[in-house]
Amino acid sequence: MQPFADAATQLCPYCGEEVEVDVDSLGASSESYVEDCPVCCRPWQVRVTRDEDGALVTLGRDDD
């Protein structure tokens, strides 16, 4: 049985700390949403794209 979500390690675009973002392995081919950094509490713009190789996660500043 596969886990519901995978963890993607990224750097916070505000504080630079390494953080883990839980990402559903199944879903739309692309999506974006806002999530707060667990270290500095600033809001990220999370972008997820999925293909046959899995999910790719990028974090951006929500104030850009």
CNS distance restraints for C-alpha pairs under 8 A (distance, minus, plus):
assign (resid   4 and name CA) (resid  24 and name CA) 6.16 0.50 0.50
assign (resid   4 and name CA) (resid  25 and name CA) 7.02 0.50 0.50
assign (resid   5 and name CA) (resid  22 and name CA) 5.88 0.50 0.50
assign (resid   5 and name CA) (resid  23 and name CA) 5.16 0.50 0.50
assign (resid   5 and name CA) (resid  24 and name CA) 4.25 0.50 0.50
assign (resid   5 and name CA) (resid  25 and name CA) 5.73 0.50 0.50
assign (resid   6 and name CA) (resid  22 and name CA) 5.56 0.50 0.50
assign (resid   6 and name CA) (resid  23 and name CA) 5.21 0.50 0.50
assign (resid   6 and name CA) (resid  24 and name CA) 6.19 0.50 0.50
assign (resid   6 and name CA) (resid  25 and name CA) 6.28 0.50 0.50
assign (resid   7 and name CA) (resid  20 and name CA) 5.81 0.50 0.50
assign (resid   7 and name CA) (resid  21 and name CA) 5.44 0.50 0.50
assign (resid   7 and name CA) (resid  22 and name CA) 4.48 0.50 0.50
assign (resid   7 and name CA) (resid  23 and name CA) 6.09 0.50 0.50
assign (resid   8 and name CA) (resid  20 and name CA) 5.44 0.50 0.50
assign (resid   8 and name CA) (resid  21 and name CA) 5.14 0.50 0.50
assign (resid   8 and name CA) (resid  22 and name CA) 6.34 0.50 0.50
assign (resid   8 and name CA) (resid  23 and name CA) 7.02 0.50 0.50
assign (resid   8 and name CA) (resid  57 and name CA) 6.81 0.50 0.50
assign (resid   9 and name CA) (resid  18 and name CA) 6.71 0.50 0.50
assign (resid   9 and name CA) (resid  19 and name CA) 5.67 0.50 0.50
assign (resid   9 and name CA) (resid  20 and name CA) 4.49 0.50 0.50
assign (resid   9 and name CA) (resid  21 and name CA) 6.35 0.50 0.50
assign (resid  10 and name CA) (resid  18 and name CA) 5.67 0.50 0.50
assign (resid  10 and name CA) (resid  19 and name CA) 5.49 0.50 0.50
assign (resid  10 and name CA) (resid  20 and name CA) 6.26 0.50 0.50
assign (resid  10 and name CA) (resid  21 and name CA) 7.31 0.50 0.50
assign (resid  10 and name CA) (resid  57 and name CA) 7.96 0.50 0.50
assign (resid  10 and name CA) (resid  58 and name CA) 7.47 0.50 0.50
assign (resid  10 and name CA) (resid  59 and name CA) 7.34 0.50 0.50
assign (resid  11 and name CA) (resid  16 and name CA) 5.31 0.50 0.50
assign (resid  11 and name CA) (resid  17 and name CA) 5.45 0.50 0.50
assign (resid  11 and name CA) (resid  18 and name CA) 4.48 0.50 0.50
assign (resid  11 and name CA) (resid  19 and name CA) 5.96 0.50 0.50
assign (resid  11 and name CA) (resid  59 and name CA) 7.72 0.50 0.50
assign (resid  12 and name CA) (resid  16 and name CA) 4.72 0.50 0.50
assign (resid  12 and name CA) (resid  17 and name CA) 5.45 0.50 0.50
assign (resid  12 and name CA) (resid  18 and name CA) 6.41 0.50 0.50
assign (resid  12 and name CA) (resid  19 and name CA) 6.70 0.50 0.50
assign (resid  12 and name CA) (resid  37 and name CA) 6.91 0.50 0.50
assign (resid  12 and name CA) (resid  44 and name CA) 7.78 0.50 0.50
assign (resid  12 and name CA) (resid  59 and name CA) 7.06 0.50 0.50
assign (resid  13 and name CA) (resid  44 and name CA) 7.54 0.50 0.50
assign (resid  13 and name CA) (resid  59 and name CA) 6.72 0.50 0.50
assign (resid  13 and name CA) (resid  60 and name CA) 6.04 0.50 0.50
assign (resid  13 and name CA) (resid  61 and name CA) 5.94 0.50 0.50
assign (resid  14 and name CA) (resid  40 and name CA) 7.83 0.50 0.50
assign (resid  14 and name CA) (resid  42 and name CA) 7.13 0.50 0.50
assign (resid  14 and name CA) (resid  61 and name CA) 7.02 0.50 0.50
assign (resid  15 and name CA) (resid  39 and name CA) 7.94 0.50 0.50
assign (resid  15 and name CA) (resid  40 and name CA) 6.57 0.50 0.50
assign (resid  17 and name CA) (resid  39 and name CA) 7.36 0.50 0.50
assign (resid  19 and name CA) (resid  37 and name CA) 7.81 0.50 0.50
assign (resid  19 and name CA) (resid  38 and name CA) 7.72 0.50 0.50
assign (resid  23 and name CA) (resid  48 and name CA) 7.93 0.50 0.50
assign (resid  23 and name CA) (resid  55 and name CA) 7.58 0.50 0.50
assign (resid  25 and name CA) (resid  50 and name CA) 7.90 0.50 0.50
assign (resid  25 and name CA) (resid  54 and name CA) 6.66 0.50 0.50
assign (resid  25 and name CA) (resid  55 and name CA) 6.29 0.50 0.50
assign (resid  26 and name CA) (resid  50 and name CA) 7.94 0.50 0.50
assign (resid  27 and name CA) (resid  50 and name CA) 7.78 0.50 0.50
assign (resid  28 and name CA) (resid  49 and name CA) 7.99 0.50 0.50
assign (resid  28 and name CA) (resid  50 and name CA) 7.29 0.50 0.50
assign (resid  29 and name CA) (resid  48 and name CA) 7.99 0.50 0.50
assign (resid  29 and name CA) (resid  49 and name CA) 5.54 0.50 0.50
assign (resid  29 and name CA) (resid  50 and name CA) 4.81 0.50 0.50
assign (resid  29 and name CA) (resid  51 and name CA) 6.66 0.50 0.50
assign (resid  30 and name CA) (resid  47 and name CA) 7.39 0.50 0.50
assign (resid  30 and name CA) (resid  48 and name CA) 5.48 0.50 0.50
assign (resid  30 and name CA) (resid  49 and name CA) 4.24 0.50 0.50
assign (resid  30 and name CA) (resid  50 and name CA) 6.17 0.50 0.50
assign (resid  31 and name CA) (resid  47 and name CA) 5.92 0.50 0.50
assign (resid  31 and name CA) (resid  48 and name CA) 5.33 0.50 0.50
assign (resid  31 and name CA) (resid  49 and name CA) 6.62 0.50 0.50
assign (resid  32 and name CA) (resid  45 and name CA) 6.79 0.50 0.50
assign (resid  32 and name CA) (resid  46 and name CA) 5.36 0.50 0.50
assign (resid  32 and name CA) (resid  47 and name CA) 4.39 0.50 0.50
assign (resid  32 and name CA) (resid  48 and name CA) 6.15 0.50 0.50
assign (resid  33 and name CA) (resid  45 and name CA) 5.85 0.50 0.50
assign (resid  33 and name CA) (resid  46 and name CA) 5.32 0.50 0.50
assign (resid  33 and name CA) (resid  47 and name CA) 6.83 0.50 0.50
assign (resid  34 and name CA) (resid  43 and name CA) 6.29 0.50 0.50
assign (resid  34 and name CA) (resid  44 and name CA) 5.50 0.50 0.50
assign (resid  34 and name CA) (resid  45 and name CA) 4.78 0.50 0.50
assign (resid  34 and name CA) (resid  46 and name CA) 5.88 0.50 0.50
assign (resid  34 and name CA) (resid  62 and name CA) 7.49 0.50 0.50
assign (resid  35 and name CA) (resid  43 and name CA) 5.59 0.50 0.50
assign (resid  35 and name CA) (resid  44 and name CA) 5.38 0.50 0.50
assign (resid  35 and name CA) (resid  45 and name CA) 6.76 0.50 0.50
assign (resid  35 and name CA) (resid  46 and name CA) 6.86 0.50 0.50
assign (resid  36 and name CA) (resid  41 and name CA) 5.19 0.50 0.50
assign (resid  36 and name CA) (resid  42 and name CA) 5.37 0.50 0.50
assign (resid  36 and name CA) (resid  43 and name CA) 4.26 0.50 0.50
assign (resid  36 and name CA) (resid  44 and name CA) 5.88 0.50 0.50
assign (resid  37 and name CA) (resid  41 and name CA) 4.55 0.50 0.50
assign (resid  37 and name CA) (resid  42 and name CA) 5.46 0.50 0.50
assign (resid  37 and name CA) (resid  43 and name CA) 6.24 0.50 0.50
assign (resid  37 and name CA) (resid  44 and name CA) 6.85 0.50 0.50
assign (resid  43 and name CA) (resid  61 and name CA) 7.01 0.50 0.50
assign (resid  43 and name CA) (resid  62 and name CA) 5.73 0.50 0.50
assign (resid  44 and name CA) (resid  59 and name CA) 6.10 0.50 0.50
assign (resid  44 and name CA) (resid  60 and name CA) 5.62 0.50 0.50
assign (resid  44 and name CA) (resid  61 and name CA) 5.16 0.50 0.50
assign (resid  44 and name CA) (resid  62 and name CA) 5.12 0.50 0.50
assign (resid  45 and name CA) (resid  59 and name CA) 5.70 0.50 0.50
assign (resid  45 and name CA) (resid  60 and name CA) 4.94 0.50 0.50
assign (resid  45 and name CA) (resid  61 and name CA) 5.89 0.50 0.50
assign (resid  45 and name CA) (resid  62 and name CA) 5.14 0.50 0.50
assign (resid  46 and name CA) (resid  57 and name CA) 7.00 0.50 0.50
assign (resid  46 and name CA) (resid  58 and name CA) 6.00 0.50 0.50
assign (resid  46 and name CA) (resid  59 and name CA) 4.82 0.50 0.50
assign (resid  46 and name CA) (resid  60 and name CA) 6.52 0.50 0.50
assign (resid  47 and name CA) (resid  57 and name CA) 5.74 0.50 0.50
assign (resid  47 and name CA) (resid  58 and name CA) 5.27 0.50 0.50
assign (resid  47 and name CA) (resid  59 and name CA) 6.38 0.50 0.50
assign (resid  47 and name CA) (resid  60 and name CA) 7.98 0.50 0.50
assign (resid  48 and name CA) (resid  55 and name CA) 6.48 0.50 0.50
assign (resid  48 and name CA) (resid  56 and name CA) 5.62 0.50 0.50
assign (resid  48 and name CA) (resid  57 and name CA) 4.72 0.50 0.50
assign (resid  48 and name CA) (resid  58 and name CA) 6.67 0.50 0.50
assign (resid  49 and name CA) (resid  55 and name CA) 5.64 0.50 0.50
assign (resid  49 and name CA) (resid  56 and name CA) 5.26 0.50 0.50
assign (resid  49 and name CA) (resid  57 and name CA) 6.76 0.50 0.50
assign (resid  50 and name CA) (resid  54 and name CA) 5.53 0.50 0.50
assign (resid  50 and name CA) (resid  55 and name CA) 4.30 0.50 0.50
assign (resid  50 and name CA) (resid  56 and name CA) 6.24 0.50 0.50
assign (resid  51 and name CA) (resid  55 and name CA) 6.59 0.50 0.50
assign (resid  60 and name CA) (resid  64 and name CA) 7.80 0.50 0.50
